[in-house]
């Protein structure tokens, strides 16, 4: 068998394991969700070896999607870390066999501390399953490992069950992108969800604006001095009616046009694009990329015709949004 054929076999075995587990989801899953939502404490995930590594990911996913959770190593637990558990917590204990010694040794303390227990195991007849308040079946018919020894399909199934719990909890809590952003303030993802146009826009005297009857030699000075490569053109009431970019000027000059003594209204592009200050900066970036522009004038709302700011592509990229 070629390595490509082996890789395909592994993926098919694991995909079949997930499909079979999806068909087994029953009322026990809903009970687990209700147990977590009804708890007054946190979710504590515990597991040994590969199950522990999967458990760390499950705890991390829950914590980032609105369910307070952390991972407790069972070996550390039997040497004092069980003090992290308190009444009202829900413990998710992971063991494919359901007979992992370190897991079984912490079960009595979990009960005495007043925490509830959700078991994730491939053995419904195990001591772990029988000790639990809710049992979630993550059994698989075969491991992808040809020796049947290395946890492969079973760890994939457990990870998927953890994701299913986290997402179901997210939906039940009404968790939104704005909530997600609170837990992800760092990096590009967090900035996309947090930073708004008003956080990055230039305002006040920094806004490049000229009147429609302004001569282009004066408009050119505004474009250059403001350093944004653009100026807005306003009518006598202060409403934005057009824009002129340094690119517009350059192209006109390359064609030999004498534009310096023309008025801004004669050179400007009509119907400038606009964005509200409350919009996400990522939305401004999307518009700029779609329309191949580098600036957007910003408004308080759709009814206001005078701009309150301008946002430039460089400001967005400098903020780490890409």
ZIPE-V658333 format. One record per residue. N is the residue number from 1. RES is the residue in one letter. SS is DSSP state (h for helix, s for strand, l for the rest). D_CENTER is the distance of its C-alpha to the mean C-alpha in Angstrom with 1 decimal. Layout:
[[N,RES,SS,D_CENTER] [N,RES,SS,D_CENTER]]
//
This chain:
[[1,X,l,40.1] [2,X,l,38.1] [3,X,h,34.9] [4,X,h,33.1] [5,X,h,34.7] [6,X,h,33.8] [7,X,h,30.1] [8,X,h,30.2] [9,X,h,32.1] [10,X,h,29.5] [11,X,h,26.6] [12,X,h,28.8] [13,X,h,29.8] [14,X,h,26.3] [15,X,h,25.3] [16,X,h,28.5] [17,X,h,27.7] [18,X,h,24.3] [19,X,h,26.1] [20,X,h,28.9] [21,X,h,26.7] [22,X,h,24.9] [23,X,h,28.4] [24,X,h,29.3] [25,X,l,26.6] [26,X,l,28.8] [27,X,h,29.4] [28,X,h,28.6] [29,X,h,24.9] [30,X,h,25.2] [31,X,h,27.3] [32,X,h,24.7] [33,X,h,22.1] [34,X,h,24.8] [35,X,h,25.8] [36,X,h,22.5] [37,X,h,22.0] [38,X,l,25.6] [39,X,l,25.5] [40,X,l,26.1] [41,X,l,24.6] [42,X,l,21.8] [43,X,s,21.0] [44,X,s,22.6] [45,X,s,22.2] [46,X,s,25.1] [47,X,s,26.4] [48,X,l,28.7] [49,X,h,28.4] [50,X,h,26.0] [51,X,h,25.2] [52,X,h,24.3] [53,X,h,21.9] [54,X,h,20.2] [55,X,h,20.4] [56,X,h,18.6] [57,X,h,15.6] [58,X,h,15.8] [59,X,h,16.2] [60,X,h,13.2] [61,X,h,10.9] [62,X,h,12.8] [63,X,h,12.6] [64,X,h,8.8] [65,X,l,9.0] [66,X,l,12.1] [67,X,l,14.9] [68,X,l,16.7] [69,X,s,17.6] [70,X,s,19.1] [71,X,s,21.2] [72,X,l,25.0] [73,X,l,27.2] [74,X,h,30.2] [75,X,h,32.7] [76,X,h,31.7] [77,X,h,31.8] [78,X,l,35.4] [79,X,l,36.2] [80,X,l,35.0] [81,X,h,31.2] [82,X,h,31.7] [83,X,h,32.2] [84,X,h,28.4] [85,X,l,28.8] [86,X,l,30.1] [87,X,l,31.4] [88,X,l,28.8] [89,X,l,26.3] [90,X,s,25.3] [91,X,s,25.7] [92,X,s,24.3] [93,X,s,26.9] [94,X,s,26.4] [95,X,l,29.5] [96,X,l,30.3] [97,X,l,34.0] [98,X,l,33.7] [99,X,l,36.4] [100,X,l,34.6] [101,X,h,37.0] [102,X,h,34.6] [103,X,h,32.6] [104,X,h,35.8] [105,X,h,37.1] [106,X,h,34.4] [107,X,h,34.7] [108,X,h,37.8] [109,X,h,36.2] [110,X,h,33.1] [111,X,h,35.5] [112,X,h,37.6] [113,X,l,34.7] [114,X,l,33.9] [115,X,l,30.5] [116,X,s,29.7] [117,X,s,29.2] [118,X,s,27.1] [119,X,s,28.4] [120,X,s,26.5] [121,X,s,29.4] [122,X,l,31.1] [123,X,l,34.4] [124,X,l,35.1] [125,X,l,38.5] [126,X,l,37.3] [127,X,h,37.9] [128,X,h,34.2] [129,X,h,33.9] [130,X,h,37.1] [131,X,h,36.0] [132,X,l,32.7] [133,X,l,32.1] [134,X,s,29.8] [135,X,s,29.9] [136,X,s,27.2] [137,X,s,28.8] [138,X,l,27.0] [139,X,l,30.2] [140,X,l,30.7] [141,X,l,34.0] [142,X,l,33.8] [143,X,l,31.9] [144,X,l,31.0] [145,X,l,33.0] [146,X,l,36.5] [147,X,l,38.2] [148,X,l,36.3] [149,X,l,35.6] [150,X,l,32.2] [151,X,l,29.3] [152,X,l,27.4] [153,X,h,27.0] [154,X,h,27.1] [155,X,h,24.2] [156,X,h,22.1] [157,X,h,23.2] [158,X,h,22.3] [159,X,h,18.8] [160,X,h,18.4] [161,X,h,19.9] [162,X,h,17.6] [163,X,h,14.6] [164,X,h,16.7] [165,X,h,17.3] [166,X,h,13.8] [167,X,h,12.7] [168,X,h,16.1] [169,X,h,15.8] [170,X,h,12.5] [171,X,h,14.6] [172,X,h,17.7] [173,X,h,16.3] [174,X,l,15.0] [175,X,l,11.6] [176,X,l,9.9] [177,X,h,7.1] [178,X,h,9.4] [179,X,h,9.7] [180,X,h,6.1] [181,X,h,6.8] [182,X,h,10.1] [183,X,l,9.1] [184,X,l,7.2] [185,X,l,10.1] [186,X,l,10.9] [187,X,h,10.5] [188,X,h,9.6] [189,X,h,5.8] [190,X,h,7.0] [191,X,h,10.0] [192,X,h,8.8] [193,X,h,7.6] [194,X,h,10.7] [195,X,l,13.5] [196,X,s,15.9] [197,X,h,18.9] [198,X,h,21.2] [199,X,h,19.8] [200,X,h,20.8] [201,X,l,23.7] [202,X,s,27.4] [203,X,l,29.5] [204,X,h,33.2] [205,X,h,35.7] [206,X,h,33.0] [207,X,l,32.6] [208,X,l,34.8] [209,X,s,37.0] [210,X,s,40.5] [211,X,s,42.9] [212,X,l,43.8] [213,X,l,47.3] [214,X,l,46.3] [215,X,s,47.9] [216,X,h,45.7] [217,X,h,47.1] [218,X,h,45.7] [219,X,h,42.4] [220,X,h,42.2] [221,X,h,42.6] [222,X,h,39.7] [223,X,h,37.4] [224,X,h,38.5] [225,X,h,38.6] [226,X,h,35.2] [227,X,l,33.7] [228,X,l,31.1] [229,X,l,33.1] [230,X,s,33.4] [231,X,s,35.2] [232,X,s,35.0] [233,X,s,38.3] [234,X,s,39.2] [235,X,l,42.2] [236,X,l,44.6] [237,X,l,42.4] [238,X,l,39.5] [239,X,l,37.5] [240,X,s,35.5] [241,X,s,37.4] [242,X,s,36.5] [243,X,s,35.1] [244,X,s,36.7] [245,X,s,35.0] [246,X,h,36.7] [247,X,h,36.2] [248,X,h,38.3] [249,X,h,41.0] [250,X,h,41.1] [251,X,h,41.4] [252,X,h,44.2] [253,X,h,46.1] [254,X,h,45.9] [255,X,l,47.6] [256,X,l,50.3] [257,X,l,49.7] [258,X,l,51.1] [259,X,l,48.3] [260,X,l,48.9] [261,X,l,51.4] [262,X,l,49.4] [263,X,s,47.5] [264,X,h,43.7] [265,X,h,44.0] [266,X,h,45.7] [267,X,h,43.0] [268,X,l,39.7] [269,X,s,37.3] [270,X,s,37.3] [271,X,l,34.4] [272,X,l,31.7] [273,X,l,28.1] [274,X,s,26.5] [275,X,s,23.3] [276,X,s,22.9] [277,X,l,22.0] [278,X,l,19.5] [279,X,l,17.3] [280,X,s,14.1] [281,X,h,15.3] [282,X,h,13.1] [283,X,h,15.3] [284,X,h,18.3] [285,X,h,17.5] [286,X,h,17.2] [287,X,h,20.6] [288,X,h,22.1] [289,X,h,21.3] [290,X,h,22.5] [291,X,h,25.7] [292,X,l,26.3] [293,X,l,26.8] [294,X,l,25.9] [295,X,s,26.2] [296,X,s,25.6] [297,X,s,27.6] [298,X,s,25.9] [299,X,s,27.3] [300,X,l,27.2] [301,X,l,27.1] [302,X,l,28.5] [303,X,l,32.0] [304,X,l,32.4] [305,X,l,34.0] [306,X,l,34.2] [307,X,l,31.2] [308,X,l,29.8] [309,X,s,28.1] [310,X,s,27.0] [311,X,s,23.9] [312,X,s,24.4] [313,X,h,22.3] [314,X,h,23.2] [315,X,h,21.7] [316,X,h,18.3] [317,X,h,18.6] [318,X,h,20.1] [319,X,l,17.1] [320,X,l,15.0] [321,X,l,13.2] [322,X,l,14.0]]
//
